[in-house]
């Protein structure tokens, strides 16, 4: 519902609700009538014997959470992760989602592939096998670059510690 609240740039006092059906901009003075006409709807009717409710501040008729106040609070919070998280979870009754949560399976696979390319094409092994494989790849890379293998092996353990995705 928050996505339907709009205001003029730098003017949170103009906050109003944009109807998602007819796209009319509705002033907050109509909020009591809209809340009064609202109904509870089961979003998961298959769940029986249990009722759960989520109600955000946008339907409150109290002046300390008016749309103007909420717009001001949002503008103050939007550039501060902790404040924004508090606003979203308490005022909007929405779960907080980290940016990483929004990655699709395809994006994650692409990132993993790019990571392997960046880190000397190490295979996705684990533990001791990964360490041995990384050392082999780094030593081979050192030989191809014309570096003496001895000087390379001194730094292999430090290099492995810096490898994030192998």
C-alpha positions in Angstrom: 0.0 0.0 0.0 2.9 2.4 0.7 3.8 2.3 -3.0 0.5 4.1 -3.6 1.4 7.1 -1.3 2.7 10.0 -3.3 3.8 13.6 -2.6 5.3 16.5 -4.5 9.1 16.6 -4.4 10.4 17.9 -1.0 6.7 18.4 0.2 5.7 15.5 2.4 2.7 17.6 3.5 1.1 16.9 0.1 1.1 13.1 0.7 -1.9 11.4 -0.8 -3.1 8.0 -1.9 -3.1 7.1 -5.6 -5.9 4.6 -6.2 -4.4 1.5 -8.0 -7.7 1.0 -9.8 -8.8 4.4 -11.1 -5.5 6.3 -10.5 -7.3 9.1 -8.7 -5.2 10.9 -6.1 -7.1 10.7 -2.8 -6.5 13.2 0.0 -6.0 11.8 3.5 -9.3 13.4 4.6 -11.0 10.4 3.0 -9.0 7.9 5.0 -11.7 7.4 7.7 -14.3 6.6 5.1 -11.9 4.2 3.3 -10.9 2.5 6.5 -14.6 2.2 7.5 -15.5 0.7 4.2 -12.6 -1.8 4.3 -13.1 -5.5 5.0 -10.8 -8.3 6.2 -9.9 -10.8 3.5 -8.4 -14.2 4.0 -5.2 -14.3 1.9 -4.6 -17.9 2.8 -8.0 -19.5 3.2 -6.4 -23.0 3.2 -5.1 -22.3 6.7 -7.7 -23.3 9.3 -7.8 -22.9 13.0 -5.5 -19.9 13.0 -5.9 -16.2 12.2 -3.1 -13.9 11.5 -3.3 -10.1 10.8 -1.0 -7.5 9.5 -2.0 -3.9 9.7 0.2 -1.0 8.8 0.2 2.6 9.9 -1.4 3.9 6.7 -4.9 2.9 7.9 -4.5 4.6 11.3 -6.7 7.6 12.0 -4.2 8.9 14.6 -2.5 12.2 13.7 0.9 11.0 14.8 1.0 8.5 11.9 -0.8 10.6 9.3 0.4 10.2 5.7 2.3 13.5 6.0 4.1 12.3 9.1 4.9 9.0 7.5 6.2 10.7 4.3 8.4 12.9 6.5 9.7 9.9 8.5 10.4 8.0 5.3 12.4 11.0 3.8 14.4 11.1 7.0 15.1 7.4 7.0 15.6 6.5 3.3 19.4 7.1 3.3 20.0 5.4 6.6 19.8 1.6 6.5 18.9 1.1 10.2 16.2 3.8 10.2 14.8 2.6 6.9 14.6 -0.9 8.3 12.8 0.3 11.4 10.4 2.4 9.3 9.6 -0.6 6.9 9.1 -3.1 9.7 7.2 -1.0 12.3 5.3 1.6 10.3 4.6 -0.4 7.1 4.4 -3.8 8.8 6.5 -5.3 6.0 9.5 -7.7 6.4 12.9 -6.3 5.8 14.7 -7.7 2.9 18.4 -7.3 2.4 19.5 -6.5 -1.2 21.0 -10.0 -1.5 17.6 -11.5 -0.9 16.3 -10.0 -4.1 18.8 -11.8 -6.4 17.3 -14.3 -8.7 18.8 -17.8 -9.2 20.2 -16.8 -12.6 21.9 -13.7 -11.1 23.5 -15.8 -8.4 24.7 -18.4 -10.9 26.2 -15.6 -13.1 27.9 -14.0 -10.0 29.4 -17.4 -9.0 30.6 -17.9 -12.6 32.2 -14.5 -12.7 33.8 -15.2 -9.3 35.4 -18.4 -10.6 36.8 -16.6 -13.6 38.2 -13.8 -11.4 39.9 -16.3 -9.1 42.0 -18.2 -11.5 39.3 -20.6 -12.6 39.5 -22.6 -9.3 37.0 -25.4 -9.2 34.2 -25.3 -6.6 35.9 -27.8 -4.3 35.9 -27.7 -0.6 38.4 -27.8 2.2 41.8 -29.3 1.6 41.0 -30.2 -2.1 40.2 -26.6 -2.8 43.4 -25.4 -1.2 45.5 -27.9 -3.2 43.7 -26.9 -6.5 44.3 -23.2 -5.8 48.0 -23.8 -5.1 48.3 -25.7 -8.4 46.6 -23.0 -10.4 48.6 -20.2 -8.7 51.9 -22.0 -9.3 51.0 -22.6 -12.9 50.1 -19.0 -13.3 53.4 -17.9 -11.7 55.4 -20.1 -14.2 53.5 -18.7 -17.1 54.2 -15.2 -15.9 57.9 -16.0 -15.7 58.1 -15.8 -11.8 60.2 -18.3 -10.0 58.1 -20.9 -8.4 59.8 -20.5 -5.0 58.9 -16.9 -4.6 55.3 -17.8 -5.6 54.9 -20.5 -3.0 55.9 -18.2 -0.2 52.8 -16.1 -0.9 50.4 -18.9 -1.8 48.8 -19.2 1.6 48.2 -15.5 1.8 46.7 -15.5 -1.7 44.4 -18.4 -0.8 43.2 -16.4 2.2 42.2 -13.5 -0.1 40.3 -15.8 -2.5 36.6 -15.3 -1.8 34.9 -17.6 -4.3 36.9 -20.7 -5.5 
